[in-house]
Amino acid sequence: LIGGASKLSIFIALFQINSNLDTTMMKPIALVLAMSMSTLFQGADGHALEEPCACHAKELNVTIDCEDKDAMVTALADVQTLGCDQACESEACKKAFAVVQIHHDYCFDDEVPPILESEFHKYEDSCACCQIYRKRDPSKPDCPKPTCTTGAEGAGKVAYQDLIAQGCALDCSSDNCVASYRMLRAEHDTCDEEVLDQSAEEGIHAFEDICKEHTCNVLHEDDPDPLICLEEEEDETSAGSTTSTGILTGALFLLAALVVV
């Protein structure tokens, strides 16, 4: 995001440029700049991030506990019984799916019941997901940086195909198997769900047991604790950004209004 001081510098520079133009050009330019200001200050990609799971769980009164397999299985049964794959807007569906998704994404593979691994992906298209990375295992290395590119040449897709071609489901000890599994792990746990096709999205689970000694961390040591909701700090930052953007946008509209053609 563009900081407040940088925004002010941008505005001053734009004003100076406009001041050197003929007055017939200043008004339309100022109007265009004002209309695009909110988009400019949203950030490089302009996309809103998924809500952090720590905050989502807090809102729904969901407890995150990787040792409570009974709660995970019960929540999955609720998701199935309530038909959340067809309509997931009810509070009951939201809460049940949150329990399933958060534990699926955050807990270690051997902490999640196998049925959760196999059934979860049936509901992720109809139910809203929150954002959380798998918890860090200090005995494991960091995962490679994901590319998050789609299509046949995407790193995750290629890694999954390599795992199959190299027979890694039978023996995951080779350097090639380890590298492919870690790349697929990074892409699966970090990228948007549409990056991997369904076969790779679900197929990773076939390698988790055999490759568990070679897994890696997508959550880095200096990353914030994913179980702490930082919502209040984010809201304050967002409010400040919105206010300053509104002031500068208003200033540009005022500039346009004052220009006499």
C-alpha positions as CSV (number, residue, x, y, z in Angstrom):
1,L,0.0,0.0,0.0
2,I,1.1,3.6,-0.6
3,G,1.9,5.4,2.6
4,G,0.4,8.8,3.5
5,A,3.5,10.7,2.9
6,S,3.9,9.1,-0.6
7,K,0.3,9.9,-1.4
8,L,0.8,13.6,-0.5
9,S,4.0,13.6,-2.7
10,I,2.0,12.2,-5.6
11,F,-0.7,14.7,-5.2
12,I,1.7,17.6,-5.1
13,A,3.6,16.4,-8.2
14,L,0.3,16.0,-10.1
15,F,-0.8,19.5,-9.1
16,Q,2.5,20.9,-10.3
17,I,2.2,19.1,-13.6
18,N,-1.3,20.3,-14.1
19,S,-0.3,23.9,-13.3
20,N,2.0,23.9,-16.3
21,L,-0.8,22.8,-18.7
22,D,-3.3,24.9,-20.5
23,T,-6.4,25.5,-18.4
24,T,-8.5,23.7,-21.0
25,M,-6.5,20.5,-20.2
26,M,-6.4,20.8,-16.4
27,K,-10.0,20.1,-15.6
28,P,-10.4,16.8,-17.5
29,I,-7.1,15.6,-16.3
30,A,-7.9,16.4,-12.6
31,L,-11.3,14.7,-13.0
32,V,-9.7,11.5,-14.4
33,L,-7.1,11.5,-11.6
34,A,-9.7,11.9,-8.9
35,M,-11.9,9.1,-10.3
36,S,-8.9,6.7,-10.3
37,M,-7.5,7.8,-6.9
38,S,-9.3,5.1,-4.9
39,T,-8.1,2.4,-7.2
40,L,-4.5,3.7,-7.1
41,F,-4.3,3.6,-3.3
42,Q,-5.8,0.2,-2.8
43,G,-2.5,-1.6,-3.5
44,A,-0.7,-3.2,-6.4
45,D,-3.2,-6.0,-7.0
46,G,-6.4,-4.2,-6.0
47,H,-7.8,-7.4,-4.4
48,A,-9.1,-7.9,-0.9
49,L,-7.5,-10.6,1.1
50,E,-9.5,-13.5,2.6
51,E,-10.3,-12.9,6.3
52,P,-7.7,-14.3,8.7
53,C,-9.0,-17.6,10.2
54,A,-8.1,-16.4,13.7
55,C,-10.7,-13.5,13.3
56,H,-13.2,-15.7,11.5
57,A,-13.0,-18.3,14.3
58,K,-13.5,-15.6,16.9
59,E,-16.6,-14.3,15.1
60,L,-18.2,-17.7,14.9
61,N,-17.0,-18.8,18.4
62,V,-15.0,-21.7,16.9
63,T,-12.1,-23.2,19.0
64,I,-9.0,-24.2,17.1
65,D,-7.6,-27.3,18.7
66,C,-5.6,-29.8,16.6
67,E,-6.0,-32.4,19.3
68,D,-9.8,-32.4,19.1
69,K,-10.4,-34.9,16.3
70,D,-14.0,-35.5,17.6
71,A,-14.9,-31.9,17.0
72,M,-13.5,-32.1,13.4
73,V,-15.5,-35.2,12.6
74,T,-18.7,-33.8,14.2
75,A,-18.3,-30.6,12.2
76,L,-17.9,-32.6,8.9
77,A,-21.0,-34.6,9.7
78,D,-22.9,-31.3,10.2
79,V,-21.6,-29.9,6.9
80,Q,-22.8,-33.1,5.2
81,T,-26.2,-33.3,6.9
82,L,-27.0,-29.6,6.4
83,G,-26.3,-29.8,2.7
84,C,-23.7,-27.1,2.8
85,D,-22.4,-28.1,-0.6
86,Q,-25.6,-26.7,-2.0
87,A,-26.1,-23.7,0.2
88,C,-23.6,-22.5,2.8
89,E,-25.0,-19.2,3.9
90,S,-26.6,-20.3,7.2
91,E,-24.8,-19.7,10.4
92,A,-24.8,-23.4,11.1
93,C,-23.0,-24.2,7.8
94,K,-20.6,-21.3,8.2
95,K,-19.6,-22.5,11.7
96,A,-19.3,-26.2,10.8
97,F,-17.3,-25.6,7.7
98,A,-15.0,-23.2,9.5
99,V,-14.1,-26.0,11.9
100,V,-13.4,-28.3,9.0
101,Q,-11.5,-25.9,6.9
102,I,-9.4,-24.3,9.6
103,H,-8.2,-27.6,11.1
104,H,-7.6,-29.1,7.6
105,D,-5.4,-26.1,6.7
106,Y,-3.7,-25.4,10.0
107,C,-3.1,-28.8,11.7
108,F,-0.4,-31.3,10.8
109,D,-1.4,-34.2,8.5
110,D,-1.4,-36.8,11.2
111,E,-3.6,-34.6,13.4
112,V,-6.4,-34.4,10.9
113,P,-8.8,-37.4,10.5
114,P,-8.4,-39.0,7.0
115,I,-12.1,-38.5,6.2
116,L,-11.6,-34.8,6.7
117,E,-8.8,-34.8,4.1
118,S,-10.9,-36.6,1.5
119,E,-14.2,-34.8,2.0
120,F,-13.1,-31.2,2.6
121,H,-12.6,-30.3,-1.0
122,K,-16.2,-31.1,-1.9
123,Y,-17.3,-28.0,0.0
124,E,-14.7,-25.4,-0.5
125,D,-16.3,-24.1,-3.7
126,S,-19.7,-23.5,-2.0
127,C,-18.4,-22.3,1.4
128,A,-16.3,-19.3,2.1
129,C,-12.7,-20.1,3.2
130,C,-10.7,-18.0,5.6
131,Q,-6.9,-17.6,5.4
132,I,-4.5,-19.6,7.5
133,Y,-1.2,-21.4,6.9
134,R,-0.2,-24.8,8.3
135,K,1.4,-24.4,11.7
136,R,5.1,-24.4,11.8
137,D,7.2,-27.5,12.6
138,P,10.6,-26.2,13.9
139,S,12.3,-29.4,12.9
140,K,11.4,-28.9,9.2
141,P,12.9,-26.5,6.6
142,D,11.0,-23.7,5.0
143,C,9.1,-24.6,1.8
144,P,10.3,-23.2,-1.6
145,K,8.7,-20.0,-2.7
146,P,5.5,-20.8,-4.6
147,T,4.8,-19.4,-8.1
148,C,1.0,-19.7,-7.9
149,T,0.8,-19.9,-11.7
150,T,-2.1,-21.8,-13.3
151,G,-2.2,-24.2,-16.2
152,A,-0.2,-27.2,-17.3
153,E,3.2,-25.4,-16.7
154,G,2.3,-24.2,-13.2
155,A,4.8,-25.3,-10.6
156,G,2.3,-27.2,-8.5
157,K,0.8,-29.0,-11.4
158,V,4.3,-30.0,-12.6
159,A,5.3,-31.1,-9.1
160,Y,2.2,-33.3,-8.8
161,Q,2.8,-35.0,-12.2
162,D,6.5,-35.5,-11.2
163,L,5.5,-37.2,-8.0
164,I,3.3,-39.7,-9.9
165,A,5.9,-40.3,-12.7
166,Q,8.7,-40.9,-10.2
167,G,6.7,-43.4,-8.1
168,C,7.0,-41.2,-5.0
169,A,3.8,-42.8,-3.5
170,L,5.9,-45.9,-2.9
171,D,9.3,-44.2,-2.0
172,C,9.6,-40.5,-1.3
173,S,13.3,-40.5,-0.3
174,S,14.9,-39.4,-3.6
175,D,16.0,-35.8,-4.0
176,N,13.5,-35.4,-6.9
177,C,10.6,-36.7,-4.8
178,V,11.5,-34.5,-1.9
179,A,11.8,-31.4,-4.1
180,S,8.5,-32.1,-5.9
181,Y,6.6,-32.8,-2.7
182,R,7.8,-29.6,-1.1
183,M,6.9,-27.5,-4.1
184,L,3.4,-29.1,-4.2
185,R,3.1,-28.5,-0.4
186,A,3.9,-24.8,-0.9
187,E,1.5,-24.4,-3.8
188,H,-1.3,-26.3,-2.1
189,D,-1.0,-24.5,1.3
190,T,-0.3,-21.0,0.0
191,C,-1.9,-20.3,-3.4
192,D,-5.6,-19.6,-4.2
193,E,-7.6,-22.7,-4.7
194,E,-8.0,-22.2,-8.5
195,V,-4.2,-22.4,-9.0
196,L,-4.2,-26.2,-8.7
197,D,-6.6,-28.4,-10.5
198,Q,-8.7,-30.8,-8.5
199,S,-6.5,-33.8,-9.1
200,A,-3.5,-32.0,-7.6
201,E,-5.5,-30.3,-4.9
202,E,-6.8,-33.6,-3.6
203,G,-3.9,-35.8,-4.9
204,I,-1.4,-34.3,-2.4
205,H,-3.0,-36.3,0.3
206,A,-1.9,-39.6,-1.3
207,F,1.7,-38.5,-0.7
208,E,1.4,-37.0,2.8
209,D,2.1,-40.2,4.8
210,I,5.0,-41.5,2.6
211,C,6.5,-38.0,2.4
212,K,5.8,-36.8,5.9
213,E,9.5,-36.9,6.9
214,H,10.3,-34.5,4.0
215,T,7.6,-31.9,4.5
216,C,8.3,-28.2,4.9
217,N,6.9,-25.1,6.5
218,V,5.0,-22.5,4.6
219,L,4.7,-20.4,7.7
220,H,8.1,-18.7,8.3
221,E,9.7,-18.3,11.7
222,D,9.2,-14.5,11.7
223,D,5.5,-14.6,10.5
224,P,2.8,-13.5,12.9
225,D,1.1,-16.1,15.0
226,P,-1.8,-17.4,12.8
227,L,-4.0,-18.0,15.9
228,I,-3.9,-14.3,17.0
229,C,-6.5,-12.1,15.4
230,L,-5.0,-8.8,14.4
231,E,-8.3,-7.4,13.2
232,E,-8.4,-4.3,15.4
233,E,-4.9,-3.1,14.2
234,E,-5.9,-3.8,10.6
235,D,-9.2,-1.9,11.0
236,E,-7.3,1.1,12.4
237,T,-4.8,1.0,9.5
238,S,-7.6,0.6,7.0
239,A,-9.6,3.5,8.5
240,G,-6.5,5.8,8.3
241,S,-5.8,4.8,4.7
242,T,-9.5,5.4,3.7
243,T,-9.5,8.8,5.4
244,S,-6.4,10.0,3.7
245,T,-7.4,8.7,0.4
246,G,-10.8,10.4,0.7
247,I,-9.2,13.7,1.6
248,L,-6.8,13.6,-1.4
249,T,-9.5,12.5,-3.8
250,G,-11.7,15.3,-2.6
251,A,-8.9,17.7,-3.1
252,L,-8.5,16.6,-6.8
253,F,-12.3,17.1,-7.4
254,L,-12.0,20.5,-5.8
255,L,-9.1,21.3,-8.1
256,A,-11.1,20.3,-11.1
257,A,-14.1,22.4,-10.0
258,L,-12.0,25.5,-9.5
259,V,-10.5,25.3,-13.0
260,V,-12.1,27.7,-15.4
261,V,-12.3,26.5,-18.9
